[in-house]
Amino acid sequence: MKNELENMKDKQVLDSNGRELGRISEVEQELRTGRYSTLHVLVGTGHAGSTELNGWHHLPLNANDMVMDKDSARLNRTIESLNSQFTSRVSVKKTQHSQRDFIDKSVTDRNKTTIGIAKDIRTTSGSGEFATILVELDKDIKKKTSLDKVDWVRIKIDSVDEVGQDIRLDRPVEELSREWSEIILHR
């Protein structure tokens, strides 16, 4: 299975009309079922056409959402339908934001300590609602929280207090790091 995942990297991703969307840069696999849960695709302006779908985006897919062949992955949706997914609104403390409002922003805790950079926003597999942000941890925070070998953490949307120039969380990093450590121990 691991070799199969490695073979998926850098494959061309086509929409249901055969238009190129981008290339697979990373594949996540569900630990429990072994299915591919997420493809990370770099989408460029030349591939997205007149839509607003540009930059890094994750495509939550299962085996029924794509067909793999030797050179590419063909999705069962069009670029336009994917674009509407990525412009969906995300509710944070009674305010509405787009997915793009979260990407590549600094994430700080309640005390304005920098935790890292938000690189993605994730949906739950069933509902399609945005549930977590994927944060690349700051190297100083990794040391401070004794998570030296951890590069990424997921933070629940309901922990986000405010989205502006940065993403401010409603708890201190010490409390969050205890939660992250528990998750890592239970894997």
CORHU-V196712 format. One record per pair of residues at least 24 apart in sequence whose ideal C-beta (glycine too) atoms are under 7 Angstrom apart, sorted by the first residue. I is the first residue (numbers start at 0). GAP is how many residues later the second one is. If there is no record, write none. Layout:
((I	GAP) (I	GAP))
//
This chain:
((0	33) (4	24) (10	60) (10	61) (10	62) (11	59) (11	60) (12	28) (12	59) (12	60) (12	62) (13	58) (13	60) (13	61) (14	60) (14	62) (14	63) (14	64) (15	59) (15	60) (15	61) (15	62) (16	61) (18	60) (19	27) (20	26) (20	58) (21	25) (23	49) (34	27) (34	28) (35	25) (35	27) (36	88) (47	31) (48	30) (50	28) (50	29) (50	32) (51	31) (51	35) (52	26) (52	29) (52	30) (52	33) (54	48) (55	47) (55	63) (55	64) (56	29) (57	62) (57	64) (59	63) (59	65) (89	31) (89	40) (89	67) (91	65) (91	68) (91	71) (92	68) (96	66) (98	31) (100	62) (101	31) (101	61) (101	65) (104	61) (104	62) (105	60) (106	28) (106	59) (106	60) (106	62) (107	58) (107	60) (107	61) (108	60) (108	62) (108	63) (108	64) (108	67) (109	59) (109	60) (109	61) (109	62) (110	61) (112	60) (113	24) (114	26) (114	58) (115	25) (117	49) (121	32) (129	27) (130	25) (130	26) (131	24) (131	25) (132	24) (140	32) (144	28) (144	32) (146	30) (146	33) (149	34) (152	27))
//
